Every structure is written in C-alpha cells, then in structure tokens.
Amino acid sequence: MNCNKLLFYNPTCEMAVVNGHPSYTPPARLKKFEEDLESIMIWLGASEDVLLTRNRLSTDFVSWLSDFGFEVPKCMDVDSLQETIFAKELHPWGWSPAIHKFFSTLEIQLQDSWKSNPMNHWKSEYKRLLSRLTGVELIKEAVVIIEKERFSNVLIPHVPVMMDSPEYINHIEKTSTLPLLLKTPWSASGRGLFKIRDKNEQAWKNPWILGKLKQQGFLLGEPFLHKLQDVSFHFWCDSKGVHSLGTTYFSTDKAGRFLGCYTHLPKDSSIPESLMKEGEKEAESVLLTALQKMKINTKYRGPIGVDGLFFLSANGKILLNPCIEVNMRYSMGLINLKIRERLAPGRTGKWQIGYLKAREWDDLAGCFSAKSMHGMITGDILPLSASPKNEGYMAWFEVFN
C-alpha cells in the first residue's frame, strides 16, 4: 500500500518522553482516552494518506464524513495489517521513544527523502527539544525582537524561572509577586500545573511538587497574568523553513486545564476587534522571526503550536503575550482551522471533549443534527470522533450562528 502520510494518534506522547522507555504504556485511563479518540486524527489526513488505529473504526463515522464532503484518509487497524506500507512520511500526534519503536515493529518502507528528516530516529536531545524549555528559548528570542521592533500591542512581561530544588522554590515563593504558576517541563493540555496562591502555600513541602522534581528534575515558574482570552498560533515546519497556518482561540478552567477551542474570537470577548487583529499580526511576525532565528527546522519537522494570552496590564491596557508555551506536536487547534475553512459565512463554532454514554450522544445528535449547504457547514452538532459503542470519550463541534 502506498501513501503520503502515515498517521497515528498518541496524545500521551509527552508522558512517553518523560518515561523515556521505548516500551512505555500509558495508565489505563489515558490508554482508554487514546483508543476512544483515535478517530479524531482522521481530520488531519487526506485521501492519499493512511490512518493507523488500534481498533477498527466505525464505518458509519467514516462514511458520514465522506458523505458530508470531507476528504478522509484510508483507515486501517494495526492488528489486521498484513501488507507493507510504502510511505513518504510518518506523522504521529507527537514524537517519543515509544512511537519510534511502534513504527519499527510495522512493515513500513519509507522513501529516501525521509532520511533527511530530523525526526527519522530518536535522539537523546529530543527530550529537551520536546519540553517546555523550547518555549523558554522561544520566549527569550521573542523578547529581543519585541524590544527591537518596539511593537505596541505585544509584550512578554516575564521569562519563566527554572527551579531545580525545594529550597529554591521556597526562595521564589517568599520573594516573588504572587500568585505564581509552576509547570512541569513535560505535560500537555494544561496538566502538570501548580498554583502558589500566597506566601503561606509552602509549595516546597508539597508531595506533588517533590514528586515532580524527582521525576522530571526541575519546574518552571511564572507569575499569573490578568487573563482576558487564550489564543494559539499554529505553524508548520519543514525543510524550507516555518510558515503560519492560522490562529485559534481556546478556553481553560480556573486551574489552567484545557477545556475547548473556538474557530473565532468568542462574541462575549472584551477585546476590540481592531486591537485583536493588530496584536495577532505583531505576534505572528515575532514568533515566525524567533522560530527562524532558532533554526527550528534543522531540529524538528511538523506542526508547532504556540499558546499566547490577551491580558490586562497593571495600567489597564490590553496586551498580547505571544508565547506562554510551545507544543511540538499536532493539536486540536489544527482541526479547528480545517473546520473553519468549511464553515458557512457568518458561522462560528467551538469543539469540546466529554465522557458520554452512547445514548447521550444519540440524544444530542438527534436534537441537533449536522447540516450543510453547497458543501459548507451551517449547523448544528458535528461529531469529531466516532461515537462510543457503550460509553467513552468523544469530541464534537457545535456551530453558532
């Protein structure tokens, strides 16, 4: 079988990087998450691609997408794979020693061009590359560019501080402006976070903090900003360099955990449209220049997501911090961008993930079935992943008029 991209869904890639073992297996709950949502990777492929799955995908879901007008890859489950795949490129959700081993167990013949891809085999330095330290490096580059260009709408107030001991965390807690957010070097979707609310927190004694220090070696700390709106900038990195794919908006809970993603700025946003557009234009310019200065495409190929934040400064001005952190992997924001291209004029939307019983999805889809007109989405609820047979995780997209 010939294909362009060979796709596979492994959203626990950051945990696999921390673990470091090629035979890493995620905990049962996260393993179920991977299996339930693996069909979501179908949105990131095209007809000349192949999506490998752990379980056979629902033919109803694949047929529904095709009938709706979306281009979908061929879908094959690993256990029934009995032929050699001739592929141009490998595209997991994210890289790790475990995903390299997984691909090595399959009958895959890759084109010679793959040999020049930096991700063609695992290297020890990739552990650092795929951590939040790449984000710190990008932030430092961006600060210099912002100061040089004197942009008026973007600002990075603080560079994250690295803390590698309980004693240093205690020092930072006593001397820094609070609240302070601590982050593990490897985590995803707003996980791996700890908030120091006041000087009585004693984070340096907290079992979670001590456990993460032992497991990952250090934590990163940064002050909280007065958040108005989360935003993410998406880029593609290849042999020619880095180019922009677009911008999406997302929401988090009070603890900073990821909840869902919007195709457009929410209507209830307090950010003026003109300021939003100008800020995003400046941010995209800063990030592209910074990524190019880092020569990121000599170390990595594939999608890059950069999370930013519109915030209210101490003097009451709305500003955009263009780089809170960097994700060197695929993301739901890319799916959002693909759906946005197919939304009818005047429509916006938001996706979310939930744990549903099959009848709950049937009731939801029955009341608000997906609609299209001339190949464009007009409403109401679109499944982004196959519905659970009994119960399980599922992603769906809601269209707003």
Number of C-alpha atoms within 10 A of each C-alpha: 10 16 19 20 22 24 22 22 24 24 23 21 25 23 16 24 24 20 18 15 13 16 13 18 14 17 10 9 8 13 14 14 19 20 16 23 22 24 28 19 25 26 20 21 19 17 13 14 22 26 26 25 20 17 15 14 17 16 11 11 16 21 13 13 18 12 10 16 15 19 17 21 24 17 19 16 13 14 11 10 12 9 10 12 17 17 19 18 20 20 23 24 22 23 25 29 23 21 22 17 16 12 14 11 8 14 13 17 14 18 12 9 9 14 12 10 18 17 19 15 14 17 11 9 9 18 20 14 16 24 21 24 19 19 23 20 18 24 25 17 18 25 20 13 17 20 13 9 10 11 15 13 22 25 22 19 12 14 17 23 14 18 20 15 16 18 12 13 23 17 12 18 23 15 10 12 14 17 16 19 20 24 24 22 26 21 19 18 14 14 14 18 19 19 19 18 16 14 16 9 14 15 21 19 13 12 10 13 23 16 11 16 19 12 12 14 14 20 25 20 24 21 19 15 17 13 14 16 20 20 25 22 24 23 21 16 21 16 14 8 15 22 17 16 14 16 23 21 22 23 17 15 10 7 12 16 15 16 15 19 24 24 24 17 21 16 8 6 10 11 18 9 11 9 14 16 13 16 23 24 13 18 24 21 15 24 24 17 17 21 21 15 12 15 13 19 19 16 14 20 21 21 23 24 24 21 22 22 23 24 20 16 15 9 6 8 10 21 22 29 23 28 27 22 20 24 22 24 19 24 19 19 24 22 19 23 18 15 19 19 11 16 20 18 10 8 16 22 22 20 23 16 15 11 15 17 16 15 14 14 18 14 11 11 16 11 11 15 14 18 15 15 11 8 13 17 24 21 22 18 23 19 20 23 24 21 26 19 11 9 15 17 19 25 21 19 23 17 22 13 11
